[in-house]
Amino acid sequence: MLRRRLVPSFLALLLLAAGAHARAAHAAPLPAETPSRTVEGNTFVAPAGWTLDVRGPVTMLEPPEGGSALALVDVRAPDADAAVAAAWKAYRPDARWPLKVVTPAPPRDGWSDRRTYTYQTSPNEKRDVLADVRRANDVWTVLIYDMAQDVGEKRGAQVSVVLGKLLPKGYQRESFAGRKAHPLDAARVAALTRFVDTAMQLTRVPGVSVGLYQDGKVVFADGFGVREMGRPDRPDAGTRYMIASNTKAMATLMLARLVDQKKFTWDTPAAILLPSFRLGDAETTRQVLVRHLICACTGMPRQDLEWLLEYRDLTPESALTLLGTMQPTSGFGELFQYSNAMAAAAGFIGGHVVHPTLELGAAYDRAMQEQVFGPLGMRDTTHDFDLAQRGNFAVPHAPTIDGEPALALEQRLSDRGHAGDLAHLGIHPRRADQVGDLVAIHEHPNQPAILVGRQLDPVHERDEAVGGVQRDSLA
């Protein structure tokens, strides 16, 4: 009798083991970025190193660290709320995080009725949870982001690839490759200004300045909305904006010019140019060349909280000291990981090479003036925070927890805040009527174009909420 009972149990175990083996084989880590489809045929790109598995209506993506997931769930439902509820039932019916806020988003890439549901997690969980829902072809697609914060920080670029390439079944993005641009005549400029007005209303951006450049000249430069909520002053072509991380492109341009001038090469070790440059890992320090300072590919984490919370006492020297304590969280060249600290070091190193006797911040200031601002005639661009907030300037705004636009907390930095101190904070006022010179940069190899930005960061971006872009006069 005992033997007869054991046989079925043994067979059951064999079947379970075979099923587990088949499941594990199906969910092997992907060797490269892989074009994929959801159950209903919506297309996306699955990141390299992640596992991909289909479980009923759920297309599951899991990073190598485990314990985190992106779940793409296709459902048919009467509305967004019902679609999200059905997606949670399919992915994780036991989830009980309370809903914190629902944020609408404008239609994009063939998707309509887009919303983001953000959930309240406890601090001890160290976890971010949200559901992004959108509709196309009478089907709702819900992307559930259920991610440990350290994993999300490390894998953020790969998550962006999934979201950025998620398209409805049968949808093709329009390409302008090989097509000749229409002349920007009065009718087309008027259509573009109407588009800007509509976009501002939909995205709740308080104010923006726009410059249009074609055939070697500026054909339009003006502002829309207000420079500050609650005040009537409107922006124009000469309004200054903080440029946030567009500073990185300018610092890269400065490095590129120094490479052209044979001051160093892209393959010069960073520590040779600035002996005080070091990371928390000696082997990583040894591998960092000039090109790696601005590639976001060294394995160094973002690690922003120190300078975000302690900015009043921040100096170039203390920023480098902090960088020397940071440990890589991925292999060299393995992932794109955004790093303000590494970009700041790039600026310090470039400035130090051309002005080795000056303090790092002052050297960066002068190098940027000599290599970028002066040659381009950017007379209103400054690293002086107080000067930037005089006269015709736009006040930074940011969304509240409910997605409503509001004045951002004013970040008053110390008077010793040279560009070197603030290279990664983006305290460069710029103006829109200099967009011609900026776009012209794009015609030279290794010198990236710098485009005019927005006064209000979108709700879905996790970047600095310190404003948009500023601009300079062509006169």
N, C-alpha and C positions, 0 to 999 in steps of 0.2 A: 504493500500500500504506500509506504513511504517513497519507494522507488518510483511508483507511478506518479506521485505528486511532484517529485523532483524533476521529472522529464519535461512536463509542460513549463515549469518555472525556468528551467535551463533554456528551453527554446525561446521563451519570452525575452530572457536576458540577451540571447544571441541576436534576436530581432531588434531590440533596443540598441545594442552595440552597433549593428549594421546601419541602423538609421542615423545614429550619432556620427558614424564614420562618413556616411554619404553627405550629411549636413556639413561636417567639417571640411570635406573635400570641395563642396560647392562654395564654401565661404572662405576660400584661400585668399590671402592678401593679393591685391591687384599689383602687377609688376610695373604698371605705368598708368597715367591718366587714361581712362577708358570711356569712350562714348557709350551711353547706356540709355535705357528707356524705363519709364514707370509702367505699371500694369496696364494703364490706359494708353500708353504710347507716347507720353510726353518725354521729350529728350533732355538729357543732362550729361554732365561729365563726372564720372566717379574718380576721386583722387587716388593717386598712387599710394600703395601701402595700406589702404583701407580694405575692409571686406565688404562685399555686396551680397545680400541675400534677399530673396522674395518670400514673404510669408503672407499668403492671402492677398489682400489689397495693399499690403505694406511692402515698399521697397526699402530695405534697411541698409544703411551705411554706418559702419563702425570703425573708428580710428584704431591704430595699433595699440594704444594705451589701454583700451577696454573701459567698460563702465560708463561710456558716453555713446551717443548715437544721433544720427540724422535719420528721421523716418519720413519718407515720401509716401503719402497715402492718397489714392484717388478714390473719391466717393461721389455718389449722386445724392444730393440733398436739396431741400427747398431754399436754404439760405446759408450764409457763412457760419452762423452760430451752430446750426445743425451739422454742417460739414465738419467743423472742429470737434464737436462732440463725438461724431462717428469715427473720426480719425483717432481720437484718444481711446475709444473703445477697441479699435482694431490694434493699436500699438501697445497701449498699456492701460487696461481698464481699471487697475487699482490705483492709478495716479490721483492724488488728492490736493495738489497745489492750488491755492485760491487764486482766482484771476485778479490781476492788479489793474491793468488798463488795456483797452483796445484802441489801436491807432490806425486810422484809415490811411491808404496810400493811393496815389493816382494810377490809372491804367498804364501798362507798359509791356512792350514785347508781346502783344497779343493777349495779355492777361487783363481781366477786368475784375471789379469788386475786390480789390486787394485790401487785406487788413492784417495787422500783427497783434496777436494776443500775447501779452506778457504776464507771466505768473510770478507770484510772490514765493520766494524760497527763503529758508532760514539762513542766517549768516554761517551757522555751523555746517551747513550742507556744502558751502563753497561751490555752488552750482547755479547755472543760468538755464532757464526753461522758457521757451516761447513757441508759439505756433504761427506760422506765416501761411495765410490762406489766399488763394486766388482762383479765378474761374475762367474756363475756356472750353468751347465745344460742348456746353451743357454739363461739364464735369468740373467738380471742385477738386483742386489739388492742395493738400495741406502738407507743409513741411514742418515737422516737429523737431525743434532744436533742444536736445536734452543732454547738456554737456557740463562736465566738471570745468570749473573756471580756468584751471591751469592748462587743461587740454584745449579748451576753446581759445585761450590766448596763443598757445603754441600753433594750433592748427587753423587759425583764423583765415589765412590766405586760401587754404584748401576749401574751407567752408564757403568762401566767397566765390570760388570756382564753381561749386555746385549751384549756388544761387544764381550766379551770373549767367550760367549756361542752361538754366532750367527754362525750356521753351515749350509752348503747347504743341501737341501733335500736328504735324503738317506745316508749322509756322517757319518761315525763313526770314531772318533779319535782312533788311534792305542794305545793299552795299553800294557805295558811291565810287568804288574803284574803277578807274578808267572813264569816268563820266565828267564832262565839262561843266563847270559851275556856271549858273546863270549870272548875268551882270546884276549887281545890287542897285537897281534903279529905285526911284521913289516909291513905286508900288510895292516892291518886294521889301524894302526897308520898313514901310508901313505895316506889312503883314508880319514881319519879325517883331516889331514893337508891340503889336496886338498879342502875339504869342507870349512875349515877356510879361505883359500885363496879366494874361490868363494864367500863366505858370505861377506868378507871384500869388495870385488869389488861391490857387489850388494847394500850393506848398506853404502858404502863410509866411512867406519871406517879407519882412517889412520894407526893405529897400535894396536896390541893385543898380549898378552902373554897367553899361554895355558899350564896347567899342567894336565896330565892324571894319575890317581891313581887307581891301581887295586891290590887286594890280598896283601895289606899291604905295597906296595912300589910304588914309582913314576916310571912309565914306559916311560913317555915322558914329557919334559919341555923345551919349547923354545918360541921364539917370531916371529912375522910376521909384515911386513910393516915397518913403521918408527916411531921413538919416537916423532918426531915433523915434521909437514908438512914443506917442503922446505929445510930439512936437511937430510943427508944420513944415520945418525945413526939409526940402527935398534934395536928394543927391543929384550931382551932375557929372560931367566928364572929368572934372577936377577933384572930385571927392576922394579922400584917402580912406583906405580900408586896411585893417590888419590882414596879412596874407597867410597866416598859419603855416601849414607844411609846404606851401609853395616856396618857402625859404630853401628847402632842400634842393629844388631844381636850380635856384640861383647859386647856391654853394657849389653844386656840381658843375655849373658853368664856370665858376671861378677856378675850380680844379682843372677843368678841360683847357682853359686858357693857359694855365701854368704848365700843363703838359705840352701844349703847342710851343711854349716859350723855352722848352727843354729844362725847366727847373727840376723836374722829375718825370718818371713815366708812370703809366697805370700799374706797372708791375713792380714798382719800388716798395719794399717793405715799409709799412707805416712807422714802425718803431725806429727805423733809421732816421726818418725825418723829424720825429719828435720822441726823444728817448723816454719821456715821462708817459708815453702812451703804453698802456698795458691793460689786459683783461684779467679776470679772475682765474683764467686757465692759461698756463704758459704756452702750451702747444697751440691753442687757438691764436694767441698773440703772435706767435712765430709765423703763422700762415697768413695773417692779414696783410694784404697788399693795398695800395691806394684804391684800386678798383673795388675792393671789398668793403671799404668804408661806407659806400653808398649803394650797395647791391642788396642789402637786407638779407644776406645769404650766409652769414657767418655762424648761425646757430645761437646768437645772442638774443635773449628775450627782450620784450619791450620795456618792462620794469620802469614805469613812469611815475609811480606814486611818490617817490622821494622828491623829484623836482616839481611835481604838481602841488604837493603839500608844504614844501620847504623852499619855495621859489624866492622868498624875500632874502634869503642868505646865500642864494646860489651864485657861484662864480665859476669861470672856466676851470680853474684849478680843482675846485671841489667836485665839479661834474666829472673830470677825469679821474679823480680819486674814487668816486662812486663807480665809474666804469671798471676800475681795477678790482672791484669786489664781485662783479657779475660773473656768473657761471653760464656756459652755454646749455641750452635745453634741447638741442638737436645737433646732429652731425654737421660739420662744415660743408656747406653747399647742398644740404639735404632739403631745406625748406626755405620759403620766403617768410621771414619774421621781421615785422616792422620794428625799427629801433631808432628812437629819437637820439639816444645817447651816442650811438655810432655815427649818426649824421652830424651831430654837434662836433664830435672829434674830427670829422672830415674838414669842417670849417676851421677849427683851431689849427690843424696841421697845415692847411693851405696858407693861412695867415702867418704862421710861424716861419714857414719856408722863406717868404719874401720879406718879413720884418722880424728877424730872430731876436732883436734886442728889446722889443716891445712886450708888454703884458699880453697874454693870449687873446683876451677880448679886444683890446685896442688893435692888435695886429690883424685880427679878423675884420674889424671895422674898416681899417685902412685898405686891406686887400680887396674887400668887396667894392669899396668906392673906386679904387684904381682899376680893377679888372672888369667890373660889371656896371655899376651905376654911372660912373663918369663916361665911359665909352658909349653908353646907350643914351646919354643925355637925360638920365632919370634924376632930375634936380630935386624933386619932392620926396624921393625915397630916402628913408632915414632909419637908423637904429635907435634913435632917441625917443623913448616912449612918451615923455612929456611933450616934446615938440610935435609928435604925431597926433596928439589929442588937442591941438589948437586949430581954430579956424574951421575949414571945410573938411570934416572927418565924419565917418560913419561909426556909430556906437555898436559894439558887438551885441548880438542877441542869441538866444538859445531856446530850444523847446523845453517846456515844463514837463513834468511826469505825465501830464495829460495830453501832451503834444501841442500845447498852445504856445505861441511865440511870446517871449518875455525878455526883458533886459538881462544880459548875462552879468554875473558878478564881476565887478571891476577888478582887474588884476594889476594893482599898483606895484611895479617892481622897483627895486632900489635904483638910485641914481647911477650906480656903477654898472648898470645893466647894459654893457656893450653888446654888439651883435654877437660876439662870441658867447656871452652868457645866454643870449636869447635865440641863438641860431636855430634851436629846435622848437622854440615857441612861436616863431614867425612874426616878430615885431618889425615888419618892414612895411611902412605905408606905401601904397602905390595907387596910381590913377588910371582911369580907363582910356583916356585919349592917347596913351602911349602903346596901345595894343599893336600898332604897326611895327615898332621896333622889336617888340617881344616876339611877334610871329616871324619876323625876319630871322631871328635866331635859329629857327627850325631849318633854315636852308644850309646851315653849316654842320658838318658831322660832329657828333659828340657834344653838341650844344642844344639842349632840349628847349622847345618852345614853352613859354610860361603863359598860361591863359588866365583871364579874369575870373575870379571865383564868386562865391555867394556870401551874403551877409549872415545867413542862417544855415547851419549845418542840417542836413536831412535827419529825420528821426532815426533812420536805420543805420547811420554811420557812427562808429565808435571812435572817431578821431577827435582832435582838439576842438572844443567849442569856443574858440577865441575869435571868431569872426570870419570874414571873407578875404577879399583881395583888395589891394589899393593900387593906384595908378598914377602915372606921370604925364606931363604935358609934352606934346610933340613940338610945340612952338619954340 
